[in-house]
Amino acid sequence: MKTTKIKTIAYTYVVCDLFHYGHLRLFKKAKSSADLFICGIVSDYAADRWQSPLICNYKERSSVIEQIKYVDKTMKQEE
């Protein structure tokens, strides 16, 4: 079995309350510049302090982001 060694990791965080073309371009660029792209999704608590009111909750927003082919891994970002 051949394993691929990860050399570079890209990370960005987003609220993505309403996913749009700019998000897709950001994800595509991040993935093209790294072996592994991790997308942090801002928690409801932090996102609400940043841009309120939210249309979608964390679970809904993360479900969308996890389906994007450029995103290798997601994580919750509390800050």
C-alpha positions in Angstrom: 0.0 0.0 0.0 1.4 3.4 -1.0 0.8 6.3 1.3 1.0 9.9 0.3 2.9 12.2 2.7 1.2 15.5 3.4 3.7 18.4 2.8 1.5 21.4 2.9 -1.7 22.2 4.8 -4.1 25.1 4.0 -6.5 26.5 6.5 -9.2 29.1 6.4 -12.3 29.8 8.4 -15.7 30.9 7.3 -19.2 31.6 8.5 -20.8 30.6 5.2 -24.3 31.5 6.4 -25.2 31.9 2.7 -22.8 30.0 0.5 -21.8 31.9 -2.7 -19.4 31.8 -5.6 -16.7 33.7 -3.6 -16.6 30.9 -1.1 -16.2 28.3 -3.8 -13.3 30.2 -5.4 -11.6 30.5 -2.0 -11.9 26.8 -1.4 -10.6 25.9 -4.8 -7.6 28.2 -4.4 -6.8 26.9 -1.0 -7.0 23.3 -2.2 -4.8 24.0 -5.2 -2.1 25.4 -3.0 -1.9 22.6 -0.5 -2.0 18.8 -0.1 -4.6 19.1 2.6 -7.3 21.8 3.0 -9.0 22.2 6.3 -11.9 24.6 6.6 -12.8 25.9 10.0 -16.5 26.7 10.3 -17.3 29.4 12.9 -19.6 28.3 15.7 -23.0 29.8 16.1 -22.0 31.7 19.2 -19.0 33.3 17.5 -20.8 33.9 14.2 -23.7 35.5 16.0 -21.4 38.0 17.6 -19.8 38.7 14.2 -22.9 38.9 11.9 -26.3 38.6 13.4 -28.9 37.4 12.7 -27.8 34.0 11.2 -30.0 32.3 8.6 -28.5 28.9 9.1 -27.2 27.1 12.2 -23.8 25.5 12.5 -25.1 22.0 11.6 -26.7 23.3 8.4 -23.6 25.3 7.5 -21.2 22.5 8.1 -23.3 20.0 6.2 -23.0 22.2 3.1 -19.2 22.8 3.5 -18.5 19.1 4.0 -20.0 18.4 0.6 -17.6 20.7 -1.3 -15.0 18.6 -3.2 -12.1 20.9 -2.4 -12.5 20.6 1.3 -10.6 17.7 2.8 -11.6 18.2 6.5 -13.7 20.6 8.5 -13.5 21.7 12.1 -15.5 23.9 14.4 -13.9 27.2 15.2 -15.1 28.8 18.4 -13.3 32.2 18.0 
